[in-house]
Amino acid sequence: MPVYTEGTSWRQALKPEFLMRLQSLELRARYVVEGFLVGLHRSPYHGFSVEFAEYRQYQRGDEPRLIDWKVYARTERLYIKQFEEETNVRTVIALDCSASMGFRYESPMPKWGYAALCAAALSYLLLRQKDAVGVALYDMALRAYRPPSARSSQFRDILRLLEETEPGGETDIASALAALSERLRRRSLVVLISDFLDSAEHSVAALRRLRAQKHEVIALQVLEPVERTLELSRIAEFQDMETGERMAVHPAFLRGDYRRSFESHQRQLTTGCADYGIDFFSVDTTTPFDRVLRQYLARRRRM
């Protein structure tokens, strides 16, 4: 069974026509956060959670009260301050970048590439909605964290962070999400993207702690199709991508037990998440992500 191979770059897949297909979509949160109905997103009250965004040159028709006279004193040019109302809910996309996410068998790209494409597409979608989005990368701990922002430069910065990341290391979802939760000062929408090929009990417990802190949680599972079925026709050497342990065996001897174990694992994830109001959604790396996103958002609107 092949392990990590390059395949198609997720950046090659992130083309303008791909982003164009996302422009009619909306991702809305469903729970009440900070006293407002999440899903309205923009504050209905003037002056609510307003933060400075950037300067731009004064144009005829702009309100004079927005002119920054200190900047004028230094530059003798008129600039105004642009502000943005903070979103009712801030989104953090947390990506599993442990070694198992580097696996690819017959898909166009490894699971990590697919997850990065998911994160980039969701970031683009949320920023088009004028919502704040950030990214967290983890394996056994929190590798990197870019806090949520709705500024125009955020998409470029998120892409740069994803491009600089390679999968590696073991997974400890409990420790990583505990570290992430310390960074979340306000109730947020957390989108966790992982293969969840860890203890289902530990995964659900870690997600449940985020829900207990009043965050809304979406768990997006990304799998290579062969990981569901073990459909291999000849003897193969299996390697644990996180520990390096190897074992040569004919898949036919394992397939029945493997499928039963996998199905039990998925049931624990699905029912465990449902019990705590966590939206669990599983996708294959062979399915175009824009199609998956449309199907998921359509389902989410009916929930």
C-alpha positions in Angstrom: 0.0 0.0 0.0 1.6 3.3 -1.0 2.1 5.9 1.7 2.7 9.6 1.3 3.0 10.6 -2.4 2.6 14.0 -3.8 -0.2 13.7 -6.3 -2.0 16.8 -7.3 -1.1 20.0 -5.3 -4.1 21.4 -3.5 -2.8 24.9 -4.6 -3.2 23.7 -8.2 -6.8 22.8 -7.5 -7.5 26.2 -5.9 -8.2 28.0 -9.2 -10.3 31.1 -9.8 -13.1 29.0 -11.4 -13.2 26.8 -8.3 -13.6 29.8 -6.0 -16.2 31.2 -8.4 -18.4 28.1 -7.8 -18.4 28.9 -4.1 -19.7 32.5 -4.3 -23.4 31.6 -4.1 -22.9 29.5 -0.9 -23.3 30.5 2.7 -22.1 28.9 6.0 -24.3 29.9 8.9 -23.9 29.0 12.5 -26.9 27.6 14.3 -26.6 28.3 18.0 -27.1 31.4 20.2 -23.8 33.1 20.9 -23.0 36.1 23.1 -26.7 36.9 23.5 -27.4 37.2 19.7 -28.9 34.7 17.2 -25.9 33.3 15.4 -26.6 33.2 11.7 -27.4 36.9 11.6 -23.6 37.4 11.8 -23.5 41.2 11.4 -24.4 43.2 14.4 -27.8 44.9 14.1 -26.6 47.6 16.5 -24.4 50.5 15.5 -21.2 50.5 17.4 -21.4 46.9 18.5 -17.9 45.3 18.6 -16.4 47.7 16.1 -12.7 47.3 15.3 -10.3 49.3 13.2 -9.5 47.5 9.9 -7.3 49.8 7.7 -6.7 53.2 6.2 -7.8 54.4 2.7 -7.4 57.7 0.9 -10.2 60.2 1.4 -12.7 60.4 -1.4 -15.4 63.0 -2.0 -18.5 62.0 -0.2 -16.7 60.3 2.7 -17.7 61.5 6.2 -15.2 64.1 7.4 -15.4 62.8 11.0 -13.6 59.6 9.8 -10.5 61.6 8.6 -7.4 60.8 10.7 -5.9 64.3 11.3 -2.8 62.9 12.9 -2.0 61.0 9.7 -2.7 64.3 7.7 -0.2 66.2 10.0 2.5 63.7 9.1 1.7 63.2 5.4 -0.4 66.2 4.3 -2.7 63.7 2.7 -6.3 62.9 3.8 -6.9 59.3 4.9 -9.9 57.9 6.6 -10.2 55.1 9.1 -12.1 52.1 7.9 -13.8 50.0 10.6 -15.5 46.6 10.5 -18.1 45.3 12.8 -16.9 42.1 14.3 -18.9 39.0 13.4 -21.5 37.6 15.8 -19.5 34.4 15.7 -15.8 34.0 14.8 -14.7 30.8 13.0 -11.5 28.9 13.6 -10.7 26.1 11.2 -8.5 23.5 13.0 -6.6 21.1 10.8 -5.0 17.8 11.8 -1.5 17.8 10.2 -0.2 14.6 11.8 1.6 12.0 9.7 -1.5 10.0 8.9 -2.9 13.0 7.0 -0.1 12.5 4.5 -1.6 9.2 3.2 -2.6 8.8 -0.4 -3.5 5.7 -2.3 -5.5 6.3 -5.5 -6.9 9.8 -4.8 -5.8 12.9 -6.7 -4.1 14.3 -3.6 -3.2 13.2 -0.1 -5.6 13.7 2.8 -3.6 16.7 4.0 -3.9 18.3 0.5 -7.7 17.8 0.5 -7.9 19.2 4.1 -5.9 22.2 3.1 -8.2 22.8 0.1 -11.2 22.5 2.4 -9.7 25.0 4.8 -8.9 27.4 2.0 -12.3 27.1 0.4 -14.1 27.6 3.7 -11.9 30.6 4.6 -12.7 32.2 1.2 -16.4 31.6 1.7 -16.5 33.1 5.3 -14.4 36.1 4.3 -16.8 36.8 1.4 -19.6 36.8 4.0 -17.5 39.5 5.9 -17.0 37.1 8.7 -13.8 36.6 10.7 -11.9 33.4 10.2 -8.7 32.0 11.7 -6.7 28.7 11.3 -5.1 26.4 13.9 -2.7 23.5 12.9 -2.1 20.6 15.3 -0.6 17.1 15.7 0.3 16.2 19.3 0.1 19.9 20.2 -0.9 23.2 18.6 1.6 23.7 15.9 0.4 27.1 14.7 -2.4 29.5 15.3 -3.6 32.5 13.3 -6.5 34.3 15.1 -9.7 35.1 13.4 -9.9 38.3 11.3 -12.0 39.6 8.5 -9.3 41.8 7.0 -8.6 41.7 3.3 -5.1 40.2 3.9 -6.3 37.2 5.9 -7.0 34.9 3.0 -3.5 35.4 1.7 -2.0 34.8 5.1 -3.9 31.6 5.6 -2.8 30.3 2.2 0.8 31.1 3.1 0.5 29.2 6.4 -1.0 26.1 4.7 1.6 26.1 2.0 4.4 26.1 4.6 2.9 23.1 6.4 3.8 19.4 5.8 2.1 16.5 7.7 4.2 14.7 10.3 4.2 13.5 13.9 1.6 11.6 16.0 -1.8 12.8 17.0 -3.1 13.9 20.4 -6.4 15.6 19.8 -7.2 16.1 23.5 -4.0 18.1 24.2 -4.2 20.1 20.9 -7.8 21.1 21.4 -7.2 22.0 25.1 -4.4 24.4 23.9 -6.7 25.8 21.2 -9.6 26.4 23.7 -7.2 28.6 25.7 -6.9 30.9 22.7 -10.6 31.2 22.1 -11.6 34.2 24.3 -15.1 34.4 22.7 -17.6 31.8 21.8 -16.7 30.6 18.3 -17.6 28.2 15.5 -14.8 25.6 15.4 -14.5 23.5 12.2 -12.2 20.6 12.9 -10.8 18.8 9.8 -9.2 15.4 10.5 -9.2 11.7 9.5 -10.2 11.0 13.2 -8.2 7.7 13.0 -7.6 7.9 16.7 -9.6 6.6 19.6 -13.2 7.5 18.9 -13.8 7.9 22.6 -10.9 10.4 23.0 -11.9 12.3 19.9 -15.5 12.7 21.1 -14.4 13.7 24.6 -12.1 16.4 23.2 -14.9 17.8 20.9 -17.4 17.6 23.8 -15.1 19.9 25.9 -15.3 22.5 23.2 -19.1 22.3 23.2 -19.1 22.5 27.0 -17.4 25.9 26.6 -20.3 27.0 24.4 -18.5 26.8 21.1 -20.3 25.4 18.1 -18.4 22.5 16.6 -18.3 21.0 13.1 -16.2 17.8 12.7 -15.2 17.1 9.1 -13.7 13.7 8.6 -11.4 13.3 5.5 -10.6 9.7 4.4 -9.0 7.9 1.6 -11.7 5.5 0.3 -9.5 2.4 0.8 -9.4 3.3 4.5 -13.1 2.5 4.7 -13.0 -0.8 2.8 -9.4 -2.2 2.7 -10.2 -3.2 -0.9 -6.7 -4.4 -1.9 -6.2 -7.5 -4.0 -2.7 -8.5 -3.2 -0.3 -8.8 -0.4 0.9 -5.4 1.0 3.1 -4.0 3.6 1.2 -1.8 6.0 3.0 1.0 7.8 1.7 3.0 10.7 2.5 6.5 9.4 2.8 8.0 12.9 4.9 5.3 14.7 6.6 3.8 11.6 5.6 0.2 12.6 5.4 -2.2 9.6 3.5 -5.4 8.9 3.3 -7.5 5.7 0.0 -9.3 5.2 -2.6 -10.2 2.6 -5.6 -7.8 3.0 -8.1 -10.7 2.5 -7.2 -12.1 5.9 -7.9 -8.8 7.6 -10.7 -7.3 5.6 -13.7 -8.7 7.5 -12.4 -7.8 11.0 -11.1 -4.4 9.7 -14.5 -3.4 8.3 -16.3 -4.4 11.4 -13.8 -2.4 13.5 -14.0 0.6 11.2 -17.8 0.6 11.2 -17.8 0.4 15.0 -15.4 3.3 15.1 -17.6 5.4 12.8 -20.7 4.6 14.8 -19.0 5.8 18.0 -18.0 9.1 16.3 -21.4 9.7 14.7 -23.5 8.9 17.8 -21.0 10.5 20.2 -21.1 13.8 18.2 -24.8 13.7 17.8 -25.3 13.3 21.5 -23.5 16.6 22.2 -24.8 18.7 19.3 -21.7 18.3 17.2 -22.2 18.2 13.5 -20.1 15.3 12.2 -19.6 14.9 8.4 -17.4 12.4 6.6 -16.0 12.8 3.1 -13.7 10.9 0.7 -10.7 12.5 -1.0 -12.0 11.3 -4.4 -15.1 13.6 -4.2 -14.6 17.2 -5.6 -14.8 19.4 -2.5 -17.0 22.1 -4.1 -19.6 19.4 -4.6 -19.2 18.1 -1.1 -19.6 21.6 0.3 -22.8 22.3 -1.6 -24.3 19.0 -0.4 -23.2 19.7 3.2 -24.5 23.3 3.3 -27.8 22.2 1.8 -28.1 19.6 4.5 -27.1 22.1 7.2 -29.9 24.5 6.2 -32.4 21.7 6.8 -31.1 21.0 10.3 
